[in-house]
Each structure stands twice: as C-alpha cells, then as structure tokens.
C-alpha cells in the first residue's frame, strides 16, 4: 500500500530572506540575496561576492553556550528545523520516535570551524584548539545536534550527494512516508561554504567566476552573459507527513510530493547528464506523463554549459511542448547554496501552489539561442500551478528530480 505524502511545514534560512514570509516576499519581488562578502575580507580573492546571510542571529534559536560548539551549517540547520516545526504546529515529543525520521543533506564539511581551528593551531598551539572541533566538523553532527535539542530519538539519515544532497534527503523521506515506514519526517539540507579556502578553491577550479562588481546581477541563469554559478549558503527544511496523520491534527497542507527519481553520472559525460535519467525515473515513480507537468523549477546554476544542457534535456523529454512550459530558476536570486538548493525549490513550489504566483528568473536580459525556452523573465506571473517538476544536478555525482502537485482531497 502507498500513502500520500504532504508538506505541512516550511523553514527557510536564505540569502534573500530568513523565514517563510521573508523568503517568499523576496522571491515574489525578484529580490537578489547576492552581495559582497562581509564575513571575511575577500579582497585577495578573484570572486568577492556570494549569497551570504549576514543578518543571521543564531542566538534567536540556540543558547550561546551550545552555539559555540556548532559550525555555521549546523546553526542554520537547527534554526531551519525549529522554524519548520513551528510552522507545521508539531510538537515532536507527542510523536512516537519510531514513526519519525530526520534526514538532512549536506554537501560540505564544517569548513568554517575547520579553518578557524587550524589558524588557532598555527598561532597558539594545540592546547588552544577547541575540544569540540573534531566532533563539530563531522557532517553527521548536524543531525546529532538536532536530535539533542529536540530530545527526539527518531530514525536519522545523513545524505551527501553534492548539490543534490537536499533533494535526495527529501526524496528519501518521501519514499519512507509513502511506504508507511514513518509517518512524519523532517527533511532538507544546510550548507555554509563561504570561507576563504572554499571560495578560493572554487575560483581556482573554474567553478565560479572571477567577479567583484554588480553582485545582484551576477547570477543570471539561461542568459547569454552568464559566466558561472555564484556560491551561496543557507538551509531549507520541510515537514513531510502521511496525509491521514496531517488531517487528523487539522494541519495546514501546502502541497503534495508525488514522485522522486535519482541517477548517477558518468564522469566522461557532460555535467548534469544524469538529469535526464532522474526526470524519467521521477515520472515513472509517479505514473505521470510529460503532458502532466505545468511548470519546471530548474537546476540552472547560471553556468554556461550546465544551463544549456538542462535546456536540451527539457526539450528532449517534453518535445515541442517544452516551449509552452514555464521554466523558473530561483538561483537567479539566491545563487547556488549547494545541497540546500533542492529544499529551497520545494519550498518555492509549495508557495507557488498556495499563492497562484510563479516567481521569476531575474537578470534575464540577453537571450541565448541555445537557451530558448520561456524562463519567466524578470517578473512574477499569475498562474495556477497544479504540478511542478523540480530539477537538481550534482556535479560529478548524483542528479535528482522531484515532482510536486497542488493538494486536492
């Protein structure tokens, strides 16, 4: 037997807004969260802009003593989980841990903590290194802190699949709720990669552009002048519930997840080439045909090759109808927050269903002949969205897709 899986809670810590309403207002108004890096001096770096969250205050969500032992991504995750649970109106102490799941994607280690402790080691010696350092730097510690704070010993699963990490975390949660293995899941991702070493490494590898000026215009998916993805940070969390469980407590239902597909890539092929398989598998998993998709939330990191390839894959799958399907990229406003990108896409899709508004791809100014679909350029569009395909590519690893739809009893 398969159960229906609905989204009942949202937690967003994004470069262009903290909290559901602030995040939505920014998306609806085409507000970019890309700005000059302020957490450290970026003047020696070729890329000096990012999707940074300078106004995040962890003490709103976590006490000061506990915060000191946490890496930034972990702080994001705890805050996102608390926001999502509050939004869902769920007290996990009332839910049997055997019926629950916490699954998070994280595509990077706690580099802020690691780099800081390495500086302390070199300057002051081993005696000054934090006793929490090793534990805080392990990716699974993100979930460990959430378990400790919630006092909820549910099942746990950490997922690492590059930019697809958060999508896969939600996909795994969806699968376990649909099969009846669990009834409530906390799912999403958190990443905080904005450190001198990471930004320098991304720049030297050619994965991000050398750019200093006009940060709000730098992320421009599908545009002819796009020159590379803009690094970003953040956390997106959703609460998934089995439908009857949600109805029994009179929960607000944002929408429904109905399909999930994932695929590995072959390194000799183009980046994101696994996306074709992921979309096909998501549709097979759903039992939906290409004609049943109303809109597409694109992976589209503003990369010259990847955006072109995604456009090509959409055309292959949807044929002539590809030109009639709106394609929107929220990365135009938030940059590329790695594993958190997929959860942000899910959150945006749920709000599309509720607001009857499709958010734009901003900074689309110069059409690219190789990217010639309708990308909802620069302005929101009033439209009733019933079914959305969400694409997510993982460089050199996993590509994934989710299919969501408007909730109807």
LUMNUFI-915021 format. One line per 10 residues: their letters; for each residue x, y, z of N, C-alpha, C. Coordinates in steps of 0.2 Angstrom, whole numbers, m for minus. Layout:
N
A = X/Y/Z/X/Y/Z/X/Y/Z ~ ... .
//
This chain:
409
XXXXXXXXXX = 4/m6/0/0/0/0/4/6/0 ~ 2/11/m4/6/18/m4/2/23/m1 ~ 5/27/3/2/33/6/3/39/3 ~ m1/44/4/0/51/1/5/55/6 ~ 9/59/3/14/62/7/13/70/6 ~ 12/73/11/10/81/10/16/85/14 ~ 16/91/12/21/96/16/17/100/20 ~ 18/100/27/15/104/31/19/109/35 ~ 25/110/34/29/115/37/35/117/33 ~ 37/123/34/42/126/30/47/130/34 .
XXXXXXXXXX = 54/129/33/59/133/37/64/135/32 ~ 65/142/31/70/144/26/74/149/29 ~ 81/148/29/86/152/30/90/154/24 ~ 88/159/20/91/160/14/94/167/13 ~ 99/168/8/102/174/7/97/180/6 ~ 92/179/3/87/184/2/81/184/7 ~ 81/180/12/76/181/17/76/175/22 ~ 75/177/29/75/172/34/68/171/36 ~ 65/165/36/58/164/37/54/163/31 ~ 49/160/32/45/158/26/42/165/22 .
XXXXXXXXXX = 40/169/26/37/175/23/42/180/20 ~ 48/181/23/53/185/20/56/182/14 ~ 57/175/14/59/172/8/54/172/3 ~ 48/171/4/43/172/m1/43/179/m4 ~ 43/184/0/42/191/m2/48/193/m7 ~ 54/190/m5/60/191/m9/59/188/m16 ~ 57/182/m16/56/178/m22/50/182/m27 ~ 45/184/m24/39/187/m27/42/193/m30 ~ 46/197/m27/48/204/m29/55/203/m33 ~ 57/198/m34/63/197/m38/69/200/m35 .
XXXXXXXXXX = 70/199/m28/75/202/m24/81/197/m24 ~ 87/200/m26/93/195/m25/96/196/m18 ~ 99/190/m16/102/190/m10/110/190/m11 ~ 112/191/m17/119/191/m19/122/198/m17 ~ 128/198/m13/131/204/m11/138/203/m10 ~ 142/208/m9/149/207/m7/150/204/m1 ~ 155/199/0/156/195/6/158/200/11 ~ 155/199/17/157/203/23/159/199/29 ~ 159/192/29/161/188/35/168/188/35 ~ 172/189/30/179/190/30/181/194/24 .
XXXXXXXXXX = 187/197/24/190/201/19/191/197/13 ~ 187/198/7/188/194/1/192/198/m4 ~ 196/203/m2/199/207/m7/205/204/m11 ~ 207/198/m8/213/195/m12/210/189/m16 ~ 203/188/m16/200/183/m20/198/185/m26 ~ 198/181/m32/195/183/m38/188/184/m38 ~ 184/180/m34/177/181/m33/175/183/m26 ~ 173/189/m26/172/193/m20/164/194/m18 ~ 160/190/m21/153/191/m20/150/184/m19 ~ 144/184/m15/141/177/m13/134/178/m11 .
XXXXXXXXXX = 131/173/m10/124/173/m7/125/172/0 ~ 127/177/4/129/177/11/123/179/15 ~ 122/176/21/117/178/26/120/182/32 ~ 121/188/31/125/192/36/120/194/42 ~ 114/194/41/109/195/47/107/189/51 ~ 110/183/50/108/178/54/110/178/61 ~ 106/178/66/107/178/73/106/171/76 ~ 111/167/77/109/160/80/106/160/87 ~ 107/166/90/105/166/97/98/166/98 ~ 94/168/92/87/168/92/84/161/93 .
XXXXXXXXXX = 88/156/91/86/149/90/90/144/95 ~ 96/146/97/100/142/101/104/146/106 ~ 105/143/112/108/147/118/115/148/116 ~ 118/153/119/125/155/117/130/149/118 ~ 130/145/124/134/140/126/134/135/120 ~ 128/133/118/128/127/113/130/130/107 ~ 129/136/105/131/139/99/138/138/97 ~ 142/139/103/149/139/102/152/133/100 ~ 149/127/101/151/121/98/149/119/91 ~ 145/123/88/142/122/82/146/125/76 .
XXXXXXXXXX = 146/122/71/148/125/64/142/129/62 ~ 144/134/57/138/138/54/133/134/51 ~ 134/129/47/129/125/44/125/122/49 ~ 127/119/55/123/116/60/119/121/63 ~ 121/127/64/117/133/67/111/134/62 ~ 112/134/55/107/135/50/102/130/51 ~ 104/123/52/100/118/52/95/118/58 ~ 98/119/63/94/119/70/89/125/69 ~ 91/130/66/86/136/65/80/134/60 ~ 83/131/55/78/129/50/73/124/52 .
XXXXXXXXXX = 75/119/56/71/114/59/66/117/64 ~ 68/122/68/64/125/73/58/129/69 ~ 60/132/64/55/136/60/50/132/57 ~ 52/126/54/48/122/50/43/118/55 ~ 46/116/61/41/113/66/36/118/69 ~ 38/124/70/34/129/72/28/131/67 ~ 30/131/60/26/132/55/21/127/54 ~ 23/120/55/19/115/55/14/114/61 ~ 16/117/67/12/116/73/13/109/76 ~ 19/107/75/21/100/78/25/100/84 .
XXXXXXXXXX = 23/96/89/27/95/95/30/88/94 ~ 36/87/93/39/80/91/38/76/98 ~ 38/79/104/38/75/110/31/71/110 ~ 26/73/106/20/69/106/20/64/100 ~ 25/64/96/25/59/91/30/53/93 ~ 28/47/92/32/41/93/38/41/89 ~ 44/41/92/50/42/88/51/36/83 ~ 48/30/84/48/25/79/44/27/73 ~ 39/32/73/36/35/67/39/41/64 ~ 45/43/66/48/49/64/55/48/61 .
XXXXXXXXXX = 57/52/57/63/52/53/66/59/53 ~ 72/60/54/76/66/52/81/65/47 ~ 81/68/41/86/66/36/88/73/33 ~ 94/74/33/97/80/30/103/79/25 ~ 103/83/20/108/83/16/113/89/17 ~ 120/87/17/125/92/17/131/90/13 ~ 132/95/8/137/93/3/144/96/5 ~ 145/98/11/152/101/13/153/99/20 ~ 159/99/22/160/98/29/160/105/33 ~ 161/105/39/161/112/43/167/116/42 .
XXXXXXXXXX = 168/118/36/174/121/34/176/128/38 ~ 171/131/40/172/137/44/175/136/51 ~ 173/130/54/175/128/60/182/125/59 ~ 183/121/54/190/118/52/195/124/51 ~ 194/129/47/198/134/45/200/138/51 ~ 195/140/55/196/144/61/201/140/66 ~ 199/134/67/203/130/72/211/129/69 ~ 211/128/63/218/127/60/222/134/61 ~ 219/140/61/223/146/62/225/146/69 ~ 220/144/74/222/144/81/228/139/82 .
XXXXXXXXXX = 228/133/79/233/129/80/240/132/78 ~ 240/135/72/246/138/70/249/144/74 ~ 244/148/76/246/154/80/247/152/87 ~ 243/148/91/243/147/98/245/140/100 ~ 245/135/96/247/129/98/241/124/99 ~ 243/118/100/237/113/101/233/114/107 ~ 236/117/112/232/117/118/226/122/118 ~ 226/126/113/221/131/112/215/129/107 ~ 216/123/104/211/120/99/205/118/103 ~ 199/120/100/193/118/103/192/110/104 .
XXXXXXXXXX = 190/108/110/189/101/111/183/99/107 ~ 179/103/105/173/101/101/175/101/93 ~ 181/103/92/182/103/85/181/97/80 ~ 184/91/82/183/85/78/176/83/77 ~ 172/84/83/165/81/83/161/86/78 ~ 162/93/80/158/98/76/159/98/68 ~ 165/95/66/167/95/59/164/89/56 ~ 162/84/59/159/79/55/152/80/53 ~ 151/78/46/144/80/43/138/78/47 ~ 139/72/50/133/69/54/131/72/60 .
XXXXXXXXXX = 136/77/62/135/80/69/129/85/68 ~ 127/87/62/122/92/60/115/88/63 ~ 114/82/61/108/79/64/109/77/71 ~ 115/76/73/116/74/81/114/80/85 ~ 115/86/83/113/92/87/106/93/87 ~ 103/92/81/95/92/81/92/87/85 ~ 95/81/85/92/76/90/93/78/97 ~ 99/81/99/100/83/106/95/89/108 ~ 94/93/103/90/99/105/83/97/105 ~ 80/93/101/73/91/101/72/86/106 .
XXXXXXXXXX = 77/82/108/76/77/113/71/71/110 ~ 72/70/103/68/66/99/72/61/96 ~ 72/54/98/76/49/95/73/46/90 ~ 71/49/84/68/47/78/74/43/74 ~ 72/40/69/77/37/64/81/43/61 ~ 87/42/59/91/48/56/94/45/50 ~ 95/50/45/99/48/39/102/54/36 ~ 109/54/36/113/60/33/114/58/25 ~ 113/63/21/114/62/14/119/66/11 ~ 124/64/7/129/68/4/129/66/m3 .
XXXXXXXXXX = 127/71/m8/127/70/m15/128/76/m18 ~ 133/80/m16/134/87/m19/128/91/m19 ~ 127/94/m25/121/99/m25/114/95/m24 ~ 114/89/m25/108/85/m25/106/83/m18 ~ 111/84/m13/110/82/m6/103/83/m3 ~ 101/89/m3/95/91/0/89/88/m4 ~ 89/88/m11/84/84/m14/83/77/m13 ~ 89/74/m12/89/67/m10/87/65/m3 ~ 88/70/1/86/69/8/78/69/8 ~ 75/74/4/68/75/4/65/69/0 .
XXXXXXXXXX = 69/66/m5/67/61/m9/66/54/m5 ~ 71/53/0/72/48/4/66/48/9 ~ 65/54/12/60/55/17/53/53/13 ~ 52/56/8/46/55/4/44/47/3 ~ 50/44/1/49/36/0/47/33/6 ~ 50/35/12/49/31/18/42/33/21 ~ 39/39/20/32/40/22/27/37/17 ~ 29/37/11/24/34/6/23/26/7 ~ 29/23/9/28/16/10/26/14/17 ~ 25/19/21/22/18/28/27/16/33 .
XXXXXXXXXX = 34/17/31/39/16/36/39/21/42 ~ 38/27/40/37/33/45/31/37/43 ~ 29/41/48/23/45/47/24/52/47 ~ 30/54/50/32/61/50/39/62/49 ~ 42/66/44/49/67/43/51/74/43 ~ 56/75/46/60/82/45/65/81/40 ~ 65/85/34/69/84/29/72/90/26 ~ 78/90/23/80/96/20/88/96/20 ~ 91/102/20/98/102/20/101/109/22 ~ 107/109/24/111/115/26/118/115/24 .
XXXXXXXXXX = 120/121/21/127/121/19/129/128/21 ~ 136/129/22/139/135/24/146/135/21 ~ 147/137/15/153/136/11/157/142/11 ~ 155/148/13/158/154/12/164/155/17 ~ 170/152/15/176/153/19/181/155/14 ~ 187/158/16/192/160/11/195/154/7 ~ 196/148/11/199/142/7/194/140/2 ~ 187/139/4/182/136/m1/181/141/m7 ~ 180/147/m6/179/152/m11/185/152/m16 ~ 191/152/m13/197/152/m17/198/145/m21 .
XXXXXXXXXX = 196/140/m18/196/133/m22/191/133/m27 ~ 185/135/m26/180/135/m31/182/140/m37 ~ 186/145/m35/188/150/m41/193/147/m45 ~ 198/144/m41/204/141/m45/202/135/m49 ~ 197/132/m47/194/126/m52/190/128/m57 ~ 188/135/m58/184/137/m63/177/136/m62 ~ 175/134/m56/168/133/m55/164/139/m53 ~ 167/144/m51/164/151/m50/167/156/m54 ~ 164/161/m56/168/167/m60/172/171/m56 ~ 177/174/m59/180/180/m56/176/186/m56 .
XXXXXXXXXX = 173/188/m51/169/194/m51/169/198/m45 ~ 168/204/m46/168/209/m40/162/214/m40 ~ 161/216/m46/156/221/m46/149/219/m47 ~ 144/223/m46/137/222/m48/134/215/m45 ~ 135/213/m39/133/207/m36/126/205/m38 ~ 121/209/m37/114/207/m38/113/205/m45 ~ 117/207/m50/116/205/m57/120/199/m59 ~ 124/196/m54/129/191/m56/126/184/m58 ~ 121/182/m54/118/176/m56/112/177/m61 ~ 113/174/m67/109/175/m72/108/169/m76 .
XXXXXXXXXX = 104/164/m74/103/158/m77/100/159/m84 ~ 102/155/m89/100/155/m96/102/161/m100 ~ 104/166/m97/106/172/m100/112/172/m104 ~ 113/175/m110/119/174/m114/125/177/m110 ~ 124/181/m105/130/184/m102/132/180/m96 ~ 129/175/m94/130/171/m88/137/168/m88 ~ 141/168/m83/148/167/m83/150/162/m77 ~ 145/159/m74/146/154/m69/142/155/m62 ~ 141/150/m59/137/150/m53/140/154/m47 ~ 136/157/m43/138/161/m38/137/157/m31 .
XXXXXXXXXX = 143/156/m27/142/152/m21/138/155/m16 ~ 135/151/m12/129/153/m8/129/149/m2 ~ 125/151/3/124/147/9/117/147/11 ~ 115/143/16/108/143/18/106/136/20 ~ 99/136/22/96/130/25/88/130/23 ~ 86/125/20/79/124/18/77/117/22 ~ 71/118/25/68/112/29/61/111/27 ~ 59/105/26/51/104/26/49/99/30 ~ 43/99/32/40/94/36/35/90/32 ~ 37/83/31/33/79/27/29/74/32 .
XXXXXXXXXX = 22/73/30/18/69/34/14/65/29 ~ 12/59/32/7/55/29/0/58/29 ~ m3/58/24/m9/63/23/m14/62/29 ~ m16/56/31/m21/55/36/m18/57/43 ~ m12/57/44/m9/60/50/m10/67/50 ~ m8/70/45/m9/78/44/m16/80/45 ~ m21/76/42/m28/78/43/m31/77/50 ~ m28/72/53/m30/70/60/m29/76/65 ~ m24/80/63/m22/85/68/m24/92/65 ~ m28/92/59/m30/98/56/m25/102/54 .
XXXXXXXXXX = m19/99/51/m13/103/49/m15/107/42 ~ m11/113/41/m11/116/35/m7/112/30 ~ m10/111/24/m6/107/19/m4/112/13 ~ 2/112/12/5/117/7/4/113/0 ~ 5/107/0/5/103/m6/8/96/m5 ~ 9/93/m11/10/85/m10/16/84/m14 ~ 20/79/m12/26/76/m16/23/70/m19 ~ 24/69/m25/21/63/m28/26/58/m32 ~ 32/61/m33/37/57/m37/44/59/m35 ~ 49/54/m36/56/56/m35/60/51/m39 .
XXXXXXXXXX = 65/54/m42/70/50/m46/77/52/m45 ~ 82/48/m46/89/50/m45/93/46/m50 ~ 99/48/m52/103/45/m56/110/47/m55 ~ 115/42/m56/122/44/m56/124/46/m62 ~ 130/49/m63/133/52/m69/139/48/m71 ~ 141/48/m77/147/45/m79/152/51/m80 ~ 158/51/m77/162/57/m77/164/59/m84 ~ 164/55/m89/167/57/m96/161/61/m99 ~ 155/61/m97/150/64/m100/149/71/m97 ~ 145/75/m100/144/82/m98/141/83/m91 .
XXXXXXXXXX = 143/88/m87/140/89/m81/132/89/m81 ~ 129/86/m76/122/85/m76/118/81/m81 ~ 122/77/m84/120/72/m89/115/67/m86 ~ 116/66/m80/112/61/m76/105/64/m75 ~ 104/70/m76/97/73/m75/92/70/m79 ~ 93/68/m85/88/65/m90/85/59/m87 ~ 90/55/m84/88/48/m81/84/50/m75 ~ 86/55/m71/82/57/m64/75/59/m66 ~ 74/63/m71/67/65/m73/63/59/m75 ~ 66/55/m79/62/49/m82/60/45/m76 .
XXXXXXXXXX = 65/44/m71/63/39/m66/58/43/m61 ~ 58/49/m60/53/53/m56/46/52/m59 ~ 46/53/m66/39/52/m69/37/45/m69 ~ 41/40/m69/39/33/m69/37/31/m62 ~ 41/34/m57/39/33/m50/32/36/m48 ~ 30/41/m52/24/45/m51/18/42/m55 ~ 20/39/m61/15/37/m66/12/43/m69 ~ 16/48/m70/14/54/m74/17/55/m80 ~ 14/58/m85/17/58/m92/20/66/m92 ~ 24/67/m97/27/74/m98/21/79/m99 .
XXXXXXXXXX = 15/77/m102/10/81/m103/6/84/m96 ~ 8/80/m91/5/82/m84/9/87/m80 ~ 15/89/m83/19/94/m79/17/101/m82 ~ 15/106/m77/14/113/m78/19/117/m78 ~ 24/117/m74/30/121/m73/36/117/m71 ~ 42/120/m73/48/117/m71/52/122/m66 ~ 54/119/m61/59/123/m57/66/120/m58 ~ 70/125/m62/76/122/m65/82/122/m60 ~ 87/118/m61/93/117/m58/97/124/m59 ~ 98/125/m66/101/131/m68/105/135/m64 .
XXXXXXXXXX = 111/133/m63/116/137/m58/119/143/m61 ~ 117/145/m67/120/151/m71/127/149/m74 ~ 128/143/m76/134/140/m79/133/140/m86 ~ 138/142/m90/137/142/m97/135/135/m100 ~ 138/130/m98/137/123/m100/131/120/m97 ~ 130/120/m91/125/116/m87/118/119/m89 ~ 117/126/m89/111/129/m91/109/127/m98 ~ 114/126/m103/112/124/m110/110/117/m110 ~ 114/113/m106/112/106/m106/106/104/m103 ~ 104/108/m98/97/107/m95/92/109/m100 .
XXXXXXXXXX = 93/114/m103/88/116/m108/87/111/m114 ~ 93/108/m116/92/102/m121/89/96/m118 ~ 90/95/m112/86/89/m109/79/90/m108 ~ 77/96/m106/70/98/m106/67/97/m113 ~ 70/99/m118/67/99/m125/67/91/m127 ~ 72/87/m125/71/80/m127/65/77/m123 ~ 64/78/m117/59/75/m113/52/77/m115 ~ 51/84/m116/45/87/m117/43/88/m125 ~ 48/88/m129/47/89/m136/45/96/m137 ~ 40/97/m142/38/104/m144/34/107/m138 .
XXXXXXXXXX = 31/103/m134/28/106/m128/33/110/m123 ~ 39/109/m124/44/112/m119/44/119/m120 ~ 42/122/m126/41/129/m127/35/132/m123 ~ 30/128/m121/24/130/m118/25/130/m110 ~ 30/127/m108/30/126/m101/35/131/m97 ~ 32/135/m93/37/140/m89/42/136/m85 ~ 48/139/m86/54/137/m83/57/142/m78 ~ 57/141/m72/59/146/m67/65/144/m63 ~ 70/149/m62/76/147/m58/77/152/m52 ~ 76/149/m46/77/153/m40/84/155/m39 .
XXXXXXXXXX = 89/151/m42/96/153/m41/98/159/m44 ~ 93/162/m48/95/169/m50/95/174/m44 ~ 91/172/m39/90/177/m33/94/174/m27 ~ 96/168/m27/99/165/m21/106/163/m22 ~ 108/162/m28/115/159/m30/114/152/m29 ~ 120/148/m28/120/141/m28/122/139/m21 ~ 117/137/m16/118/135/m10/120/128/m9 ~ 122/125/m14/124/118/m15/118/113/m12 ~ 119/109/m7/113/105/m5/107/108/m3 ~ 107/114/m1/101/117/1/96/120/m5 .
XXXXXXXXXX = 99/120/m11/96/122/m17/89/118/m18 ~ 89/112/m18/83/107/m19/78/109/m14 ~ 79/109/m7/74/111/m2/71/118/m4 ~ 75/123/m6/73/129/m7/68/129/m13 ~ 69/125/m18/65/124/m24/58/121/m21 ~ 59/116/m17/52/113/m14/48/118/m11 ~ 51/122/m6/48/127/m3/45/132/m8 ~ 48/134/m13/46/139/m18/40/136/m21 ~ 40/130/m23/35/126/m27/28/126/m22 ~ 29/124/m16/24/124/m11/20/131/m11 .
XXXXXXXXXX = 24/136/m11/21/143/m11/18/145/m17 ~ 21/142/m23/18/144/m29/10/141/m29 ~ 10/135/m27/3/132/m26/m2/136/m22 ~ 1/139/m16/m3/142/m12/m5/150/m14 ~ 0/153/m17/m1/160/m19/m3/161/m26 ~ m3/155/m30/m5/156/m38/m1/161/m41 ~ 5/161/m39/10/165/m42/17/161/m44 ~ 19/162/m50/26/159/m52/31/164/m51 ~ 36/163/m47/42/168/m46/46/168/m52 ~ 50/174/m54/54/174/m60/61/172/m60 .
XXXXXXXXXX = 64/171/m65/71/171/m66/73/178/m68 ~ 77/181/m63/79/188/m64/85/188/m67 ~ 87/194/m70/93/195/m73/93/192/m80 ~ 88/190/m83/87/188/m89/86/193/m94 ~ 92/195/m98/92/201/m102/94/200/m109 ~ 98/195/m110/101/194/m117/100/187/m119 ~ 95/185/m123/93/179/m125/99/175/m128 ~ 99/169/m126/104/164/m129/101/159/m133 ~ 103/159/m140/100/154/m144/100/147/m142 ~ 104/145/m138/104/138/m135/100/137/m129 .
XXXXXXXXXX = 98/143/m126/93/143/m121/87/147/m123 ~ 82/144/m126/77/147/m130/70/145/m127 ~ 69/143/m121/63/142/m118/60/148/m114 ~ 54/147/m111/51/153/m108/53/152/m101 ~ 58/157/m98/61/156/m92/58/161/m87 ~ 52/163/m88/48/168/m83/53/174/m82 ~ 55/178/m87/60/183/m86/58/189/m82 ~ 61/190/m76/61/196/m73/55/198/m69 ~ 49/195/m70/43/197/m67/39/191/m65 ~ 36/192/m59/31/186/m57/26/185/m62 .
XXXXXXXXXX = 23/179/m62/17/178/m67/12/175/m63 ~ 6/178/m63/0/175/m60/m2/169/m64 ~ m2/163/m61/m4/157/m64/m6/151/m59 ~ m10/147/m61/m12/142/m56/m8/136/m58 ~ m4/134/m53/1/129/m55/m2/123/m51 ~ m3/117/m55/m5/111/m52/0/106/m51 ~ 5/105/m55/10/100/m55/17/103/m57 ~ 22/102/m53/29/105/m54/34/100/m54 ~ 39/100/m59/45/96/m59/50/100/m56 ~ 54/97/m52/60/101/m49/66/97/m50 .
XXXXXXXXXX = 71/101/m54/77/98/m56/83/100/m52 ~ 87/95/m51/93/96/m47/99/92/m49 ~ 104/95/m51/110/92/m53/116/92/m48 ~ 120/87/m48/125/86/m43/132/85/m47 ~ 136/90/m47/142/90/m51/146/84/m50 ~ 147/79/m55/151/74/m54/149/68/m49 ~ 142/69/m48/139/64/m43/132/61/m45 ~ 128/65/m42/121/62/m42/116/68/m45 ~ 112/66/m49/106/71/m52/100/68/m49 ~ 95/73/m47/89/71/m44/83/75/m47 .
XXXXXXXXX = 77/72/m46/71/76/m48/66/74/m43 ~ 62/79/m42/55/78/m38/50/81/m42 ~ 44/78/m41/38/80/m44/33/82/m38 ~ 30/88/m38/26/90/m33/19/92/m36 ~ 14/92/m32/7/95/m35/3/98/m30 ~ m1/102/m32/m6/106/m28/m10/100/m24 ~ m12/102/m18/m15/97/m14/m23/97/m15 ~ m26/91/m17/m33/91/m18/m35/85/m14 ~ m41/86/m10/m43/80/m6/m46/75/m11 .
//
